[in-house]
Amino acid sequence: MCNTDSAGTISSRHFDMGSRTKVEVCEIRDVTKDVRPPDLPPNVVHLWRLSLQTVADNQESCYELLSLDERDKALRYRVERPRSEFVMTRSALRSLVAHYLGSSPQMVRFRYTEHGKPILDGATGLQFNVSHTEGLALLAFACGRDLGVDVEKLHSTTDVRKLAERFFSIQEREELGKLEGEDLHAAFLRCWTRKEAYIKARGEGLSLPLDQFDVSIAPDEQNALLATRPVAEEAKWWTVCNVHVGVGYAAALAYGEELSRKE
């Protein structure tokens, strides 16, 4: 499945873990440099990153790609940077989806699950997930398998022990309790992004409590999902691993077995 090096980053190699399908997670592409996505065959995950540092230059043209409801949502942001980052991220998503489908960005139609996860309107088989934080967006695409990504910016001032006590499982809190300083903050962000990516892949939102499954906080896990509760069998359908997006950020990808295999 996902291959990680000593830093826990994804490379474009294949791994077969037990009876699971071999999946190739490709190296991250830059949205601003690679305009057209390559073909997306089965058992491949494409990752894209988008720098949101210079949002003002392209914001007007990106805004034109959005649907009416997306424009309304953008206007509801009261602060400029979050509004600009939403516009840039959603326009990049539309452009990439359009290339994958051989369509135009304006023709792409999204709908939302009962827990708010955006999916494509229509039986295309293309699955995607998006996350953005201060200055950076991460997008993932695959055919016929659920996906989740999360990216977070590191903030050393955050009281991570307090957050862990509130949200994390007993095992995760015990492991974090062995760490201090920068190691603690880095491990907390690894744990947080892995858990968020898994929840987003499942599409269940906060109806799936963060303490109902365990992930590893170690940096070098090929699959960081350790256990799921109350149904232990759920863990066999999912893979969770790091994505290296640059200094100052933590990110993770979660993906499931092919949807046809899970039915």
Steps between C-alpha positions, in 0.01 A plus 500: 500500500653837596876497512665724755866585544668575831322835513162343440447655157321342207685387191360351181567134572269204544445307821281196559387464861337163550188448289457868416514637150831650390465876474748749359504844660672731255740775593333833563446723198483878510171641370672816375757306295315190374188633331368171362481189716634174357272200458359365826486120477349277768707442814678835470460808719599841364604772744517871418619795703416866450683790661254760626764756587436724200124477477430858389654465153257237374199546723276672246548239227457220755180656630352480149529120507282460809133409510246745643482323835881494523511874429243558772708295742811698410322828567399379847865496608561824688879475489689538172753219530256215578271626225782513246629158601153349462464651152845380389452150639152447359598633156804269495272208592260589219783530248655167593167315505417648159829375356446152642148486355576675172257779585517868594529638855164673475328173404618314810216437744544411865255367753544434870446197719290520815818577694611773260766318295508633142476242222442518127143510379481204264642150467850590382696273737742788571552554873675799656570678824644841585654671799648844542669686780699821532676542166462147362239270345521123445278311254469124443335306215432132431257281311251291694641535852422738786764759583579744777782752538589748769771764520576720799751773571724448800445738793733442793283713730204260486426314824517157338471301822167664577371429149621141517319445831181628342508319167751214482476137605659363817779332304581815305508711816731252668743512208494880486559511875850362444604803290593861566566822310527496122473120488166521680361764265614313189351173626174671594464643147577161346232346716248776432540504121484120482179493700343783300595336170339174611180669614479691172555182300219330691276800429334481841613831645488539876252214523816287514670608825876548484555269798325204333808402298876499557774629273874482548687819586829360363640670188589184307178298478397344168146485639433714805148369566538260792149418618133587446214472749243362552548309172861378492459369145470854364874551536580248226329716235706813557853633471621822667842650435704820500526747216809721496391847385785715630655645812256642750206277401368155582273306265350155461310292247240231570357273234278195498482183304317514169133573562399185311710286738337649807141443388 
